[in-house]
């Protein structure tokens, strides 16, 4: 299993609606592209910070490493204008 936690700094967000729009776009994009599970897990009451976790499954360690890399690359390409910090790990079940 792959777990990627992304901290997003939203300096331009003036309202919680601005933040929700960005978070929804992050989550929907990863669900659509990779079938990843996604949830906002921290910073729920903060207007300028969100922490979103993504999870995906792979049947072997090399595939899990590749999936984690794909997650990060996709987010950097699509949301590179945002201040993103990644923390990823591969969990063996």
N, CA, C and O atoms as a GROMACS GRO file, in nm:
protein
  372
    1UNK      N    1   0.085  -0.118   0.000
    1UNK     CA    2   0.000   0.000   0.000
    1UNK      C    3   0.089   0.123   0.000
    1UNK      O    4   0.194   0.126   0.064
    2UNK      N    5   0.045   0.224  -0.073
    2UNK     CA    6   0.117   0.350  -0.084
    2UNK      C    7   0.036   0.457  -0.011
    2UNK      O    8  -0.085   0.467  -0.029
    3UNK      N    9   0.103   0.535   0.072
    3UNK     CA   10   0.038   0.645   0.141
    3UNK      C   11   0.118   0.771   0.115
    3UNK      O   12   0.236   0.779   0.147
    4UNK      N   13   0.053   0.870   0.057
    4UNK     CA   14   0.117   0.998   0.029
    4UNK      C   15   0.037   1.106   0.100
    4UNK      O   16  -0.084   1.120   0.079
    5UNK      N   17   0.106   1.181   0.186
    5UNK     CA   18   0.044   1.293   0.255
    5UNK      C   19   0.099   1.421   0.194
    5UNK      O   20   0.221   1.439   0.185
    6UNK      N   21   0.009   1.509   0.154
    6UNK     CA   22   0.049   1.634   0.089
    6UNK      C   23  -0.001   1.751   0.173
    6UNK      O   24  -0.120   1.763   0.202
    7UNK      N   25   0.092   1.837   0.211
    7UNK     CA   26   0.056   1.961   0.279
    7UNK      C   27   0.054   2.071   0.174
    7UNK      O   28   0.151   2.091   0.100
    8UNK      N   29  -0.056   2.142   0.169
    8UNK     CA   30  -0.076   2.248   0.070
    8UNK      C   31  -0.086   2.380   0.143
    8UNK      O   32  -0.169   2.395   0.233
    9UNK      N   33  -0.002   2.474   0.106
    9UNK     CA   34  -0.010   2.611   0.160
    9UNK      C   35  -0.085   2.696   0.058
    9UNK      O   36  -0.047   2.704  -0.058
   10UNK      N   37  -0.192   2.759   0.103
   10UNK     CA   38  -0.280   2.836   0.015
   10UNK      C   39  -0.276   2.982   0.056
   10UNK      O   40  -0.373   3.034   0.113
   11UNK      N   41  -0.168   3.049   0.027
   11UNK     CA   42  -0.152   3.189   0.068
   11UNK      C   43  -0.256   3.280   0.006
   11UNK      O   44  -0.292   3.381   0.066
   12UNK      N   45  -0.304   3.248  -0.112
   12UNK     CA   46  -0.401   3.333  -0.180
   12UNK      C   47  -0.546   3.306  -0.142
   12UNK      O   48  -0.635   3.378  -0.188
   13UNK      N   49  -0.570   3.206  -0.061
   13UNK     CA   50  -0.708   3.171  -0.025
   13UNK      C   51  -0.766   3.275   0.071
   13UNK      O   52  -0.713   3.295   0.181
   14UNK      N   53  -0.873   3.340   0.030
   14UNK     CA   54  -0.935   3.441   0.116
   14UNK      C   55  -1.050   3.383   0.197
   14UNK      O   56  -1.086   3.437   0.301
   15UNK      N   57  -1.107   3.274   0.147
   15UNK     CA   58  -1.221   3.213   0.216
   15UNK      C   59  -1.203   3.062   0.222
   15UNK      O   60  -1.119   3.005   0.153
   16UNK      N   61  -1.282   2.999   0.305
   16UNK     CA   62  -1.281   2.853   0.312
   16UNK      C   63  -1.329   2.793   0.180
   16UNK      O   64  -1.288   2.683   0.143
   17UNK      N   65  -1.414   2.864   0.109
   17UNK     CA   66  -1.462   2.817  -0.021
   17UNK      C   67  -1.346   2.810  -0.121
   17UNK      O   68  -1.338   2.715  -0.199
   18UNK      N   69  -1.256   2.907  -0.117
   18UNK     CA   70  -1.136   2.902  -0.202
   18UNK      C   71  -1.055   2.777  -0.171
   18UNK      O   72  -1.010   2.707  -0.262
   19UNK      N   73  -1.038   2.751  -0.043
   19UNK     CA   74  -0.961   2.633  -0.001
   19UNK      C   75  -1.031   2.505  -0.046
   19UNK      O   76  -0.966   2.417  -0.102
   20UNK      N   77  -1.160   2.494  -0.023
   20UNK     CA   78  -1.235   2.373  -0.061
   20UNK      C   79  -1.226   2.345  -0.210
   20UNK      O   80  -1.221   2.230  -0.252
   21UNK      N   81  -1.225   2.451  -0.290
   21UNK     CA   82  -1.215   2.434  -0.436
   21UNK      C   83  -1.083   2.367  -0.473
   21UNK      O   84  -1.081   2.275  -0.555
   22UNK      N   85  -0.974   2.411  -0.412
   22UNK     CA   86  -0.843   2.352  -0.441
   22UNK      C   87  -0.836   2.209  -0.390
   22UNK      O   88  -0.790   2.120  -0.461
   23UNK      N   89  -0.880   2.186  -0.266
   23UNK     CA   90  -0.875   2.052  -0.207
   23UNK      C   91  -0.960   1.955  -0.290
   23UNK      O   92  -0.918   1.842  -0.315
   24UNK      N   93  -1.078   1.997  -0.330
   24UNK     CA   94  -1.165   1.910  -0.411
   24UNK      C   95  -1.097   1.875  -0.544
   24UNK      O   96  -1.105   1.761  -0.590
   25UNK      N   97  -1.032   1.972  -0.605
   25UNK     CA   98  -0.963   1.948  -0.731
   25UNK      C   99  -0.849   1.848  -0.714
   25UNK      O  100  -0.830   1.759  -0.797
   26UNK      N  101  -0.772   1.863  -0.606
   26UNK     CA  102  -0.665   1.767  -0.576
   26UNK      C  103  -0.720   1.625  -0.562
   26UNK      O  104  -0.673   1.531  -0.626
   27UNK      N  105  -0.822   1.612  -0.476
   27UNK     CA  106  -0.878   1.480  -0.448
   27UNK      C  107  -0.942   1.417  -0.571
   27UNK      O  108  -0.918   1.300  -0.601
   28UNK      N  109  -1.023   1.494  -0.642
   28UNK     CA  110  -1.092   1.440  -0.761
   28UNK      C  111  -0.994   1.399  -0.870
   28UNK      O  112  -1.012   1.296  -0.935
   29UNK      N  113  -0.890   1.480  -0.889
   29UNK     CA  114  -0.790   1.448  -0.990
   29UNK      C  115  -0.718   1.316  -0.962
   29UNK      O  116  -0.696   1.237  -1.053
   30UNK      N  117  -0.683   1.293  -0.837
   30UNK     CA  118  -0.612   1.170  -0.801
   30UNK      C  119  -0.706   1.049  -0.806
   30UNK      O  120  -0.665   0.940  -0.845
   31UNK      N  121  -0.830   1.068  -0.767
   31UNK     CA  122  -0.927   0.959  -0.777
   31UNK      C  123  -0.948   0.918  -0.922
   31UNK      O  124  -0.948   0.800  -0.955
   32UNK      N  125  -0.965   1.019  -1.008
   32UNK     CA  126  -0.991   0.992  -1.149
   32UNK      C  127  -0.870   0.929  -1.217
   32UNK      O  128  -0.884   0.830  -1.289
   33UNK      N  129  -0.753   0.985  -1.195
   33UNK     CA  130  -0.632   0.941  -1.265
   33UNK      C  131  -0.581   0.806  -1.215
   33UNK      O  132  -0.540   0.723  -1.296
   34UNK      N  133  -0.584   0.784  -1.084
   34UNK     CA  134  -0.521   0.665  -1.026
   34UNK      C  135  -0.617   0.574  -0.948
   34UNK      O  136  -0.578   0.465  -0.908
   35UNK      N  137  -0.738   0.616  -0.927
   35UNK     CA  138  -0.829   0.539  -0.843
   35UNK      C  139  -0.786   0.543  -0.697
   35UNK      O  140  -0.818   0.452  -0.620
   36UNK      N  141  -0.715   0.648  -0.660
   36UNK     CA  142  -0.663   0.660  -0.524
   36UNK      C  143  -0.773   0.701  -0.427
   36UNK      O  144  -0.863   0.777  -0.462
   37UNK      N  145  -0.764   0.649  -0.307
   37UNK     CA  146  -0.850   0.699  -0.200
   37UNK      C  147  -0.792   0.832  -0.155
   37UNK      O  148  -0.670   0.848  -0.151
   38UNK      N  149  -0.878   0.927  -0.122
   38UNK     CA  150  -0.831   1.060  -0.086
   38UNK      C  151  -0.916   1.120   0.024
   38UNK      O  152  -1.038   1.102   0.027
   39UNK      N  153  -0.850   1.191   0.117
   39UNK     CA  154  -0.923   1.257   0.225
   39UNK      C  155  -0.840   1.372   0.279
   39UNK      O  156  -0.717   1.364   0.287
   40UNK      N  157  -0.909   1.479   0.317
   40UNK     CA  158  -0.841   1.587   0.388
   40UNK      C  159  -0.830   1.541   0.533
   40UNK      O  160  -0.931   1.509   0.596
   41UNK      N  161  -0.709   1.538   0.587
   41UNK     CA  162  -0.686   1.477   0.717
   41UNK      C  163  -0.640   1.574   0.826
   41UNK      O  164  -0.637   1.538   0.944
   42UNK      N  165  -0.604   1.696   0.787
   42UNK     CA  166  -0.560   1.794   0.887
   42UNK      C  167  -0.576   1.933   0.828
   42UNK      O  168  -0.591   1.949   0.707
   43UNK      N  169  -0.572   2.033   0.915
   43UNK     CA  170  -0.588   2.171   0.870
   43UNK      C  171  -0.731   2.203   0.830
   43UNK      O  172  -0.754   2.296   0.754
   44UNK      N  173  -0.826   2.127   0.881
   44UNK     CA  174  -0.965   2.142   0.839
   44UNK      C  175  -1.022   2.280   0.869
   44UNK      O  176  -1.106   2.329   0.794
   45UNK      N  177  -0.979   2.342   0.977
   45UNK     CA  178  -1.032   2.472   1.016
   45UNK      C  179  -0.944   2.588   0.972
   45UNK      O  180  -0.975   2.704   0.999
   46UNK      N  181  -0.833   2.556   0.903
   46UNK     CA  182  -0.741   2.660   0.859
   46UNK      C  183  -0.770   2.698   0.715
   46UNK      O  184  -0.791   2.611   0.630
   47UNK      N  185  -0.773   2.826   0.686
   47UNK     CA  186  -0.804   2.874   0.553
   47UNK      C  187  -0.685   2.862   0.458
   47UNK      O  188  -0.704   2.845   0.338
   48UNK      N  189  -0.563   2.871   0.510
   48UNK     CA  190  -0.445   2.875   0.424
   48UNK      C  191  -0.361   2.748   0.425
   48UNK      O  192  -0.252   2.746   0.369
   49UNK      N  193  -0.411   2.642   0.488
   49UNK     CA  194  -0.335   2.516   0.491
   49UNK      C  195  -0.431   2.399   0.487
   49UNK      O  196  -0.534   2.398   0.553
   50UNK      N  197  -0.393   2.299   0.406
   50UNK     CA  198  -0.470   2.174   0.399
   50UNK      C  199  -0.370   2.059   0.396
   50UNK      O  200  -0.263   2.069   0.336
   51UNK      N  201  -0.406   1.951   0.461
   51UNK     CA  202  -0.328   1.828   0.454
   51UNK      C  203  -0.419   1.721   0.396
   51UNK      O  204  -0.523   1.687   0.454
   52UNK      N  205  -0.378   1.668   0.280
   52UNK     CA  206  -0.459   1.571   0.209
   52UNK      C  207  -0.379   1.441   0.197
   52UNK      O  208  -0.262   1.443   0.160
   53UNK      N  209  -0.443   1.330   0.229
   53UNK     CA  210  -0.378   1.199   0.220
   53UNK      C  211  -0.436   1.122   0.102
   53UNK      O  212  -0.557   1.123   0.078
   54UNK      N  213  -0.347   1.054   0.030
   54UNK     CA  214  -0.386   0.969  -0.082
   54UNK      C  215  -0.333   0.830  -0.057
   54UNK      O  216  -0.220   0.813  -0.010
   55UNK      N  217  -0.413   0.728  -0.087
   55UNK     CA  218  -0.371   0.590  -0.070
   55UNK      C  219  -0.399   0.512  -0.198
   55UNK      O  220  -0.499   0.534  -0.265
   56UNK      N  221  -0.308   0.421  -0.229
   56UNK     CA  222  -0.323   0.335  -0.346
   56UNK      C  223  -0.266   0.198  -0.316
   56UNK      O  224  -0.187   0.182  -0.223
   57UNK      N  225  -0.307   0.101  -0.393
   57UNK     CA  226  -0.262  -0.036  -0.371
   57UNK      C  227  -0.176  -0.085  -0.486
   57UNK      O  228  -0.198  -0.051  -0.602
   58UNK      N  229  -0.078  -0.165  -0.452
   58UNK     CA  230   0.009  -0.228  -0.551
   58UNK      C  231   0.040  -0.368  -0.499
   58UNK      O  232   0.041  -0.391  -0.378
   59UNK      N  233   0.067  -0.462  -0.590
   59UNK     CA  234   0.087  -0.600  -0.549
   59UNK      C  235   0.234  -0.638  -0.528
   59UNK      O  236   0.263  -0.752  -0.493
   60UNK      N  237   0.326  -0.544  -0.548
   60UNK     CA  238   0.468  -0.572  -0.526
   60UNK      C  239   0.540  -0.441  -0.491
   60UNK      O  240   0.495  -0.334  -0.529
   61UNK      N  241   0.649  -0.451  -0.419
   61UNK     CA  242   0.722  -0.333  -0.374
   61UNK      C  243   0.767  -0.243  -0.490
   61UNK      O  244   0.750  -0.121  -0.481
   62UNK      N  245   0.822  -0.298  -0.599
   62UNK     CA  246   0.861  -0.209  -0.709
   62UNK      C  247   0.743  -0.131  -0.768
   62UNK      O  248   0.757  -0.014  -0.804
   63UNK      N  249   0.630  -0.195  -0.776
   63UNK     CA  250   0.510  -0.126  -0.828
   63UNK      C  251   0.461  -0.020  -0.731
   63UNK      O  252   0.414   0.086  -0.772
   64UNK      N  253   0.472  -0.048  -0.603
   64UNK     CA  254   0.433   0.051  -0.502
   64UNK      C  255   0.525   0.172  -0.508
   64UNK      O  256   0.478   0.286  -0.501
   65UNK      N  257   0.654   0.150  -0.521
   65UNK     CA  258   0.748   0.261  -0.534
   65UNK      C  259   0.718   0.344  -0.659
   65UNK      O  260   0.721   0.467  -0.654
   66UNK      N  261   0.687   0.278  -0.768
   66UNK     CA  262   0.654   0.347  -0.893
   66UNK      C  263   0.524   0.426  -0.878
   66UNK      O  264   0.514   0.538  -0.929
   67UNK      N  265   0.426   0.370  -0.810
   67UNK     CA  266   0.299   0.438  -0.790
   67UNK      C  267   0.318   0.563  -0.705
   67UNK      O  268   0.260   0.668  -0.735
   68UNK      N  269   0.397   0.554  -0.601
   68UNK     CA  270   0.425   0.669  -0.517
   68UNK      C  271   0.490   0.781  -0.600
   68UNK      O  272   0.454   0.898  -0.588
   69UNK      N  273   0.582   0.743  -0.683
   69UNK     CA  274   0.649   0.838  -0.772
   69UNK      C  275   0.550   0.901  -0.870
   69UNK      O  276   0.556   1.022  -0.896
   70UNK      N  277   0.460   0.821  -0.923
   70UNK     CA  278   0.358   0.872  -1.016
   70UNK      C  279   0.265   0.971  -0.946
   70UNK      O  280   0.229   1.074  -1.003
   71UNK      N  281   0.226   0.939  -0.823
   71UNK     CA  282   0.142   1.030  -0.745
   71UNK      C  283   0.210   1.167  -0.735
   71UNK      O  284   0.149   1.269  -0.768
   72UNK      N  285   0.335   1.167  -0.690
   72UNK     CA  286   0.407   1.292  -0.669
   72UNK      C  287   0.427   1.369  -0.800
   72UNK      O  288   0.405   1.490  -0.806
   73UNK      N  289   0.467   1.298  -0.905
   73UNK     CA  290   0.491   1.363  -1.034
   73UNK      C  291   0.364   1.427  -1.088
   73UNK      O  292   0.366   1.539  -1.140
   74UNK      N  293   0.253   1.355  -1.077
   74UNK     CA  294   0.126   1.408  -1.126
   74UNK      C  295   0.087   1.536  -1.050
   74UNK      O  296   0.046   1.634  -1.112
   75UNK      N  297   0.099   1.532  -0.919
   75UNK     CA  298   0.062   1.649  -0.840
   75UNK      C  299   0.154   1.768  -0.869
   75UNK      O  300   0.107   1.882  -0.875
   76UNK      N  301   0.281   1.742  -0.887
   76UNK     CA  302   0.375   1.851  -0.920
   76UNK      C  303   0.343   1.911  -1.057
   76UNK      O  304   0.348   2.033  -1.074
   77UNK      N  305   0.311   1.825  -1.154
   77UNK     CA  306   0.279   1.874  -1.288
   77UNK      C  307   0.148   1.955  -1.287
   77UNK      O  308   0.142   2.065  -1.342
   78UNK      N  309   0.048   1.899  -1.227
   78UNK     CA  310  -0.086   1.959  -1.233
   78UNK      C  311  -0.104   2.075  -1.137
   78UNK      O  312  -0.177   2.170  -1.167
   79UNK      N  313  -0.039   2.070  -1.020
   79UNK     CA  314  -0.058   2.171  -0.918
   79UNK      C  315   0.074   2.235  -0.876
   79UNK      O  316   0.091   2.276  -0.761
   80UNK      N  317   0.167   2.244  -0.969
   80UNK     CA  318   0.300   2.296  -0.941
   80UNK      C  319   0.302   2.441  -0.897
   80UNK      O  320   0.399   2.487  -0.837
   81UNK      N  321   0.194   2.515  -0.926
   81UNK     CA  322   0.188   2.654  -0.884
   81UNK      C  323   0.153   2.670  -0.736
   81UNK      O  324   0.162   2.780  -0.682
   82UNK      N  325   0.113   2.560  -0.672
   82UNK     CA  326   0.083   2.562  -0.528
   82UNK      C  327   0.208   2.525  -0.450
   82UNK      O  328   0.299   2.461  -0.503
   83UNK      N  329   0.212   2.565  -0.324
   83UNK     CA  330   0.321   2.527  -0.234
   83UNK      C  331   0.288   2.391  -0.175
   83UNK      O  332   0.211   2.381  -0.079
   84UNK      N  333   0.345   2.284  -0.233
   84UNK     CA  334   0.317   2.146  -0.192
   84UNK      C  335   0.437   2.087  -0.119
   84UNK      O  336   0.551   2.107  -0.159
   85UNK      N  337   0.410   2.014  -0.012
   85UNK     CA  338   0.512   1.937   0.059
   85UNK      C  339   0.464   1.793   0.066
   85UNK      O  340   0.353   1.766   0.110
   86UNK      N  341   0.550   1.700   0.022
   86UNK     CA  342   0.513   1.558   0.016
   86UNK      C  343   0.578   1.479   0.128
   86UNK      O  344   0.692   1.504   0.167
   87UNK      N  345   0.503   1.383   0.178
   87UNK     CA  346   0.556   1.283   0.270
   87UNK      C  347   0.495   1.150   0.230
   87UNK      O  348   0.377   1.125   0.255
   88UNK      N  349   0.577   1.065   0.168
   88UNK     CA  350   0.526   0.939   0.115
   88UNK      C  351   0.589   0.820   0.183
   88UNK      O  352   0.702   0.827   0.233
   89UNK      N  353   0.516   0.711   0.183
   89UNK     CA  354   0.570   0.586   0.236
   89UNK      C  355   0.499   0.468   0.171
   89UNK      O  356   0.383   0.476   0.129
   90UNK      N  357   0.572   0.359   0.166
   90UNK     CA  358   0.517   0.233   0.117
   90UNK      C  359   0.499   0.144   0.239
   90UNK      O  360   0.594   0.117   0.312
   91UNK      N  361   0.377   0.097   0.260
   91UNK     CA  362   0.345   0.012   0.373
   91UNK      C  363   0.324  -0.130   0.322
   91UNK      O  364   0.248  -0.153   0.227
   92UNK      N  365   0.388  -0.224   0.385
   92UNK     CA  366   0.368  -0.364   0.346
   92UNK      C  367   0.269  -0.427   0.442
   92UNK      O  368   0.287  -0.424   0.563
   93UNK      N  369   0.166  -0.484   0.385
   93UNK     CA  370   0.061  -0.545   0.465
   93UNK      C  371   0.077  -0.695   0.475
   93UNK      O  372  -0.004  -0.761   0.539
   0.00000   0.00000   0.00000
